[in-house]
Amino acid sequence: MRIMISCGEPSGDLYAGALVAEILKRQPSADIFGFGGQRLAEAGARLVGNFQGLSVTGLTEALRVLPRSFAMLQRLTAAARDQRPDVFVAIDFPDFNFRLMAALHRLGIPIVYYISPQLWAWRAGRMQTMKRFVSKVLVIFPFEEALYRREGVPVEFVGHPLVDLIRVRQPRATLLREHGLDPTAPTVALLPGSRANELRQIVPDMAAALPLIRARVPGVQFIVARAPNLRDELFAPMMGGAGFSRPVIVRERTDDVLAACDVVITASGTATVQAALHERPMVVVYRLSPLTYLLGKPFVRVDTYAMANLVAGKRIVPELIQNDFTPQRVANETVHLLTDAHLHARTRDELRRVREKLGEPGASGRAADAVLQVARTQNPQP
């Protein structure tokens, strides 16, 4: 059996790696190849292409990497033509994967879409593309299943893979002491994103909020969860602060950082789900380039962006998007969560309910079963 996978960013790479591990448990002889990153390769897949340098957010930002994206599409299409996978699994990254799955559909390759694009949020017309090309959609949020079912698209809610993937290796006191911090002091985690263009938009104002928080919450300390493959210069605005407002930076240990903090300031995206699974009250921030925001806003169909709020069906954590994202607003919301014990406890209760809605453990295994079921329609096993 041969399986092709495409994921284009760190969160998708994490889910792809877990999916491949589960597929190989069930089908050890499967040949898995495609487009992804370190997690996909470590799980046992052959990389035809690496997404490093191609993972960006925003319309104008995507234009800058368009020539390399087009070249990668051609390379992957050629690999599919030569190696004839029994199934192609697209993982999130819709602007790239929609083009790739159209090319592979013309080759007669069945398609499974795992971590489906957020059609309910914007560009709903893409539902027709999904209906035309995809053999099955595997969704990770409970409210998505009904949307696809209503449109006649074969769909299965498998649960969120992060339920299984969160791992705390060190308790709060051990991690904080290791980095020279006080385990008894109020601690704020900073998650500025995983893409370079995100950090350029987010880090300066996030950094500017830290002394404002410190002025109102004496003794507060800050710790950054740093994603892989990011240059030091992207964090420079945070390191320019004086003394106690300067955070410590921890590489590639987001779960440990979240488990050690009291409040999180996080970029919108997968990190908000991760924080919700840790039941950590958060302030969600995000900013795109002004042109991207102007071009994209008319197509947005939701009035909230953070996944924790979308799953809850109401706004349970504050969101500061685009012009609302200012150092003063970040400081105000963070201080409120740090100093109002009732609000902090109520928010944790709401996040616990969000966690319960994200499904039982075993999402990656259920996704693997669904992928293999589609593949076996092409390659029946004895």
N, C-alpha and C positions, 0 to 999 in steps of 0.2 A: 504494500500500500504506500502511496506517495501523497504527501500533504504539503501544500504551499500556504504560507502565512505572510501577512503584511501588517506591520504596525509602525507608526511613525513618530513616537514620542516616548519619554521615559515611563509614563504610567501604562501605556499600551504594551511596552516591552516587558514590564513586570507581569502583566496579565498573560502575555504570550508565553513567557517562560513557565508560568504555573500551568498553563494549558498543555504545553508540550510535555511537561513532566507527567501529567495525568494521561495523555495519549500514549506515551511510551510505557506506562505501567500496564495499560490494557493491550497495547499492540507493540511489543518490543522491537519488532522488525520494521516498523514504519520508517520510511525515509521522509524527513521533514526539512524543508528548505524555504528561504524567502528573504524578506526585508525586515530588519529590526535592529536590535542593539545587543548589548552584552548579556542581558538576562536570557534572551532568546537563544543566543549561541551557547551559553553555559548549560542550558536545559537539554541541549542535544541537537539543535537545528543547524543546518548549513546556511551561512549568510551569503546570499547573492549580492546584497547591498546593505550598507549601514546608514541609519537615518541621521547620524551626527551632521549638523550643519543644515539640515533640511527641515528641522522641527521649529516652526515659528507660528505665532498667532497674528491674525489680522490680514486684511486684504492687501494693503500696500506692502506689508512686510513679505507676504507670499510672493509678490511680483519679483522681489530681489533674488529669490532662489528658484524662480520658474525654469530657467535653462537647465539647472542641475536636476530639478524634479522631472522634467521631460526626459532627460537622458536616463534617469533611473526607471521611469515607466517603460521605456523602450527595452532596457536591460531585463527587467522582470518579465515583460511580455515574451521576450525571446526565450527566457529560461522556461517559462510555462509551455511554450510551443515545443521546445526541445525535450522537456522532461515529463510532460503530460501528467500533472497531478490528478488524483481522483477527486479532490476537493480543494477549493481555495477558501481560506479563512481570512476575511478582512477584519481588522481590529481597530475600531475608532478611526481617526485620521481621515475624515470623509472626503475632503477636497482631492486628496491623492487617491484614496482607495476607490472612489466612485469611478474615476477614469480607468483605473487598473481593472476593476471588476467588469466594466463594459468590454474591455479588450479580451478578457478571459472568457466572458460569456460567449463572445463570437467564436472562441475556440471550442465551445461545448463543454466547458468545465463547470461543474456545480459550485455554487457559492453559498457560504455561510457567513453572515455578518454578526460578529460578536462584539459587544460594547457598541451598540448601535448609535448612529448619529442623533443628535438632539433635535429631531424633526418637530417636536412639540414646542420647541423654543424659538426656532427661526428657520426660514426657507422650507416651509411645509411641502412645497412642490416636489421635494426630493422623495416623498413617499412613493410617487409613481415610478421613480427610478428603482427604488427598493423592490416594488411589486413586480417590475419587469425582469430584474436580474437575479434576485436572491431566492435560493431554495429554502432557506430558513434563517430567521433572525433570532439571536439569543440576547435577551435584554437583562439588565442587571438592576433596574429600578422597578418596583412593583407597578407603578402607574403606567409604565410603557406598554405592558402586554395588551391591555384593552385597546390602546390606540392602534396598534398593528392589526389586531384581530378584527377590529371594526372595518379596516380597509382591505380585509381578505388576504393579508400577508401571513404565511406560516410563521408562528412565533412561539417562543418558550421563555418564561421567566426562570432563570437559573440561579438568581441571587447574586450578591456582590462578592467578587473574588477577594476583596480586601478583608472580609470577615475572617478568612483563613490566613491571610498573608501578614496581618499585623503581628509583630513579634517584639516583645520587650525583653531586652537582654540584661539591662541593668536597672535596679530600682532607683527611684528619685535621688535618695541621699548619696548613693555611690556615684552616679553620673555627675551630680552637681559638685560634689567634693573633688572629683577627678579634674574638674575644670576650674577649680578655685572659687566656686560659688557656695553660698550658704543654703543648706537644705531647708532652713526654717524661714527664709525670706520669700516674699512674694516673687514669683517667677513668671516672666512672659516669654513665650516661644514665638519666634519670627520665622515664617515660611514664605519667602518672597517669590517662589515659583521655580520652575525647572528649565525654562528656556531663556537664552541670553536676552532676547528682545523684551521679555517680560520684566526681567530684573532692571533693565535700563529705565523702564517706565515706573517701576514700583519702589525700588530700593531707596532713591533719594528722599521721598516723602515719608517712607517708613522710618528711615534713619532720623529724619527731622522731628518725628513724633517722640522719640525716646527721651530726650531731656525734658520735654513737656510732661511726660508721664512721671519721670523721676522727681520733678519739682513738686508733684502733688501726692506721690506715694513714696515717702522716704524708704530707702532700703530695697526698692524694687530692683530686680536684676533681669538681664535679657540673654537669651540663648538662641542662636540661629541654627535651623536644620538646613544644611547645605546639600543641594542635589548634586549628582555626579556631573562631570564634564563641563563645569563652569569655571571661567577664568577668575583669578583673584581680583582683578580690577573691577569686576562687577559689584563686589562687596565693599569697595573703597569708601563710599559715602558713610557706611556704618562704622568704619574703623577710624574715621576722622574725629569722632566725638571725644570729649574729654572724660577721663576717669570712669566713674560709675555708669555713665550712659553708654559706654562702649560694650557691645555684646560679645560673648564668646561664640565661636563658630564650631559646630560639630558636623563632621562630614558623614553623609550617607547613613544616618541613624535616626531617621525621623520619628520612628515609634518610641525610641528611648527619650527623645526630646519632648514629645507630646506627653508621655507618661510622667515626665518630671516637672511639667509646668502647671500653672493655675489658670492662665488665659492665653489664647493664641491670637496673633495677628497674622492672617494668612491671605495669600493670593487666592482668588476664586479658582476652582478647579477640583481635581481629585483630592488635593490636600484638605478640602473642607469635609469630604467623606471620611478621610483618615482621622481628622480631629473629632468628628462626630462619633466614630467608633470608639475613641478614647473618652468620649463624653466630656470633652473640654470646651467650655464656653469660648467663643471666637468672635473676632471682628474681621469681616471679609472685605478685602479691598481689591480693586482692579482698575487698570487704565490701559486703553489702547491708544495708538496714535490718533490725533484729532481727525485726520481724514478717514481712517478706517472706521472710527466711531460714527462719523457723520454719514458715511456710505451704508454702514450696516444697520443703524438704529431703526430705519423704517421697516426692516424685515423681522425685527424681534417681536415675538408674540407673548412674552411673559413679562411680568413686572417685578420679578425677583430672579436672581442669578445663582445664588449659592445652593449647591445640591442639598445641603441640610434643610434649607427652607422649602425647596421644591418637594422633597420627600415628605416633610412634615405637613405640607399643604398650607403653610402660613409662615410668616416671618418670625422665626424664633431667635435668630442671631442678626446683628446689624450688618448691613451691606453699604459700603462706600465705593461707588462706582464712578469713574471718570471725574467730573468736576467736583463731586461730593468727597472724593478722596483727597483730603488735605491733612497736614500734620495735626492741626488743632482738632479736627473731627475724629481722627484716629485716637488721639490722646483722650478726648472726652469719653468715647465709647469704652476704651480700655480701662480707664480709671473707674468708670461706672461699674464694670464687671468685677474689678479688683476690690472695690470698697463696699459694694452693696451685697451682703451675704445672702439676702433673700433672692435677689436677681440671679446671683451665681447658682444657687441651689435649684431655682426654678428652671434655668436654662439647662442645667445638667439633666433634670428630669425629662425635659423635652427631647434632648439629644438621646437619652436612653430609649425613648419611644421610636426615634428615627432608626436607631440601631436595630431594634426589633423588626422594623419593616424591611430591612435589607436582606432578609432571608436567612435560612439556616446555613451552617458550615457545609462545605462541599461544592461550592459554585463551580470551581474549575473542573472538578470531576464530572459534574452534570453537563458542563459545556463539552468536555471531551467525549462523553457518550453521544451527544447530539451530533458532533462533527463526524465521528466514526460511523454513525448510522447513515448520514448522507453519503459518506465516502463509499460505504459498502453497497450502495445502490449502483455504483459504477464498477466496483471491484468486489464482487461477492466472495466471501471467505468460506472455505470448506468447514 
